[in-house]
């Protein structure tokens, strides 16, 4: 799985809201597909894996609602999160494919935010400001591969699995991919240009403030542009230093991989490098750069990272 920021016109919109408990954040899905495509595909299908939809479009929308429900109940917030979503042909071959892409549509900094100098993705910035800071556009834009399972695009995998029960077999579990991409849109990414090491408008982002290069023994915010560029290629030596993740990692990761490393392969991968957990971590995590068949629909270390960057998590019963 990978992510990248996408810009485009809104087009005709259909809106669906998901609300959990009173403390949960509301996530609103904006259907940006055209007639007879994606979420509007009328092709008849049989209900599968607790998904009662009877058309391809209805099943896809149901999975989106399920992902919004899971993420909505995991985070607290007073301002709805608006997700502009659609299907489109994404990069793909018989052996490799981009399953989905997502990211914030804007970012903000404010002297009243916990870190006054850092960029915050708009969905989080809205919660900190307790208002919608940009009412004219959605907060997250997401696209998913419409060609999956077709000739030339991972056809041996059989396409998307639209059930909620995890019985995907060789198919790609759509709910897992959605949970992953929602994570990017909510803040699991850096705005640093990994090919140059430059920060966005010369200002750090909140995700970046928790990155630490073990070789240089410095946080990313204390590195020069060239040093950050080098760090983005420093395989196995960039880790997350945030209290929530550090505590959760002791419970979630195996004893052999206790350090939450970020994905920094020696060859930079646009949309993947730095903005994912490293593939070496065990067990496999939701926010790794490739999908793993043993993933459940849990959020593992992802919610701890959200807490580190500023999201409030609902109180849980001991």
N, C-alpha and C positions, 0 to 999 in steps of 0.2 A: 504494500500500500504506500502511496505517496500523496503529498499535498502540494498545491501551489495556489497562489492567489489568482483569481479570475475576475475580470471586469466585463460587464455587458449590460444591455438594456433589460429592463424588467419585463416588458411584454405584458400579456394578459395573465392575471394572477388569480389563484384560488387559495384561500387561507384556511388553515386548520390549526386550532390551538390545543395544547396539551397542558393540563394543570394537575399537579400532584397534590400534596397536602398544602395547608395554608402557608407553610414556610418554604415550600419548594419553588424554584424558579419556573416560570411558564415559558415553554419553548413553542414558538409558532412556526409552522412550516408553510412556505409560500411556493406553490406549484408553478414552476416557470416553463413547463413543457407545453408544446403545441398540441393541436388536436390529433388524436389517434397515436400519440407517441408517449413513451415514458410512463409517467403517472396517469396518463389518459389513454393508454393502450387498451382497447376493448377486447383483445384476444381472449377467448374463454379458457379458463384453467380450472383444475380441481383444487379445492382447499387442501392445504398441506401444513403439517406441523403446528397446529393450533391457529393458523392464519386462515380465517374464514373467507377471504376474498375469492371471487369467482371470475375475475379478469386479471390479466397481467398488471394492469395499472392499479387496480384496487389492492392487489396483494403487495405491490411495491409501496404504496402509500401506507398500508397497515404496518409494514415493517418500519417505515419512517416514524410513524406515530409511536411504535414500541420503543424505538431508540430515543425519541424525545421524552417519553415517559421515564425511561431509565436514567437518563442524564438529568432530567428535571427534578427527580426525587433525590438525586445525589448532591445537588447544589442548592443553596438558599439565595433568594434574590427578590427584589421588589419590581424590577423592570423586565418585561418580557424580552426574550431573545428571539429574533426573527431570522429564519434560515431560508434563503432563496435556493431552491433545489431543482435539479433537472437531470435528465439523461442525455449523453452525447457520446459520439465516437471518441475514445481516448487512445493514446498510444498503446499498441498491442501487436503481438505476434503469436505464433503457436507455442512459444516457450516462455514468453514474458509479457506482462501487461500491466498498465496502470488501472487499478480497479476503481479508484475514486480520487478526487482532489477537493480540498476545502481549505478555507482560511478566512480570517477576519476581513471585512470590507473596509475597515478604517481603524485607526488607533488614536489615542489621546494621551496627553500628559496634563497634570494639574497640580499646582502647589499644595492642594489639600489632599491629594492621594497619599497613601502610605509611603511610597517612594516618589517624592516630588519631581525628580528629574527624569523618570523613566516613562517610556511609552507603555500604554496598556491597551490590549485588544478591546475593541469597542464594547463587546458584550460584558466584559468585566468592568470597564470604565463606567458603563451605565449603572452598574450596581453600586460602585463606589460613590458615584455622584447622586445616586437615588433619583435619576431621571434619564430619559432618552436624550442623549447628547446629539443624535443625528436622526431626526424623525423622517428624513427624506429618502432613506435607503435602508435595506436590511442590514443585519449585523454580520452575518456569515453567508458566504456563497459556496455552494457545493455542487459538484457534478459527478456522475457515476457512469461507468462504461456501458453504453448501450449495445456494444458489439460482443460482449462476453459470451462465449459458447458458440459463436458463429464461426464459419470457416475462416481461418487466418487469425483468430483471436482466442487462444487457449481452448480450442474446441473440444479437446480431450477431457476438459474439466466439466463439461456439460452445462455451463452457464450458472446463473444465480440460484441459490437456494433461498426461498422466501418463507420458510418456516421459522417458528420461534423456539423450537425444541432442541436445536443443535444437531439434529440428525441429517447433516448435510452430505455425508459420504464424500465423494470426490468433487462435489459442487462447491462453489464459493458461497460461504454463509453471508448473506447480505446484511443481516443485523450486526454481525461482528465488524464489517467494513463501515457501516454507518456509525457505530459507536466510536470507532477509530477516527473517522473524519470529523465527527462532532468535537472530539477532543482537540484537534488542531484549531478548529474555529473558535473554541472557548479559551484557547491560550497556550496550547502545547506546541509552541513554535517560537523561533527567534526571527526578528526582522533584520538581523545582520546579513549583509551580502557576503556569503561564504566564499565567493570567488575573489573578493577584494579585501574582506575583513572590515569594511566600512559599516558603521552604524547608520541607521536611518536618520537623515538630517543631523548627523553628528551627536545623536542622543541615544543612550542605551535603552533597551526594552526590558521589561520586568523579567522575562524568561532569562535573558542574558545575564542578569545580575546574580543568578544562582549557578552559573557555569564556572568551573574551576579547571585550569590546565595543570595536571600533576607534574609534567615535565618542567614547566616554567614556574610552578608553584605560585601561581597568581590567578585571581579571578579574571574573567574576560573583561570586566570593566576597567581593569588596570593594564590591559594589553594595548599595544599599538595596533593599527590596522593590519600591518604585515604579520604581527604576532598572532592576531586572531585568525588571519588567513591560514597561517601555518598550523594553528591549533585545530582548525576544522578538518585537518588531515592527520591529526595525531592519534592514530588508531589505538584505542584502549587506554587513553590517558586523559580523557575529558570526563569529568564526573559532575553530578548534581550535588550541590551543597545547600540543602534547605532542611530545616528541622523536621517538617512533616514527612518528607520522603525518607530522610535518614532513619526516623523512628519506624515508619511502615516497612522499610526494606528489611529490617531485622526480622520481621514477622512473615514477610511474603517471599523474599528471595532465599535460595538455598544457602547453606553455610559455605559453599565453595565459591559463590558469587555474591558476597554481601554488599559490594559497592555498586550503587546505581550509575553505571556508565552510560554516556550518550553515544550515539552512532556517529563515528568520525572515521570512515574508511580512508585509506591512503589516496584514493582517487575521489575527488569531490563529486557527490551525487546531488544535483539540484532538486530541491523538494524533499530530500530524504536526510542528507547529512545534517547533523547537530540537532535537528528537530524530531528525533526519535530516540527511544532507548536502544542500547546496543544489542545486537543479535546474540551475544554471548551470555546474556543473563538467563538464569534458570529459576523458576519455570518461565516459559514463554510469556511475554507481556503483550497487552493490547496495543501499546504504542510503539511496537517494533516496526521497522520499515517494510517487512514482508508479512503476509498473513500466515498463520500457523493453524493447522487443522485441529489442534487440541485446545484452542482457546474456548473458554466458556463466554457467557455474556456478562461477565463481571468487569469491573473497572480497575481492579488491582491497584498498582501504584499511581494510577492517573489521578484519582481524587486527591491523594496526598500532594501531588505536584500542584493541583489547582489550589489547594489550601496555601501552599508556599507562595504562590504568585498573588494571592489576595482574595480568592473566593472564600465565602463563608460556607461551611458544611452544616447541614441540619444536625441538631442534637440527636444522638442515638441512644437507645435503651441499653444499659450495660448487660 
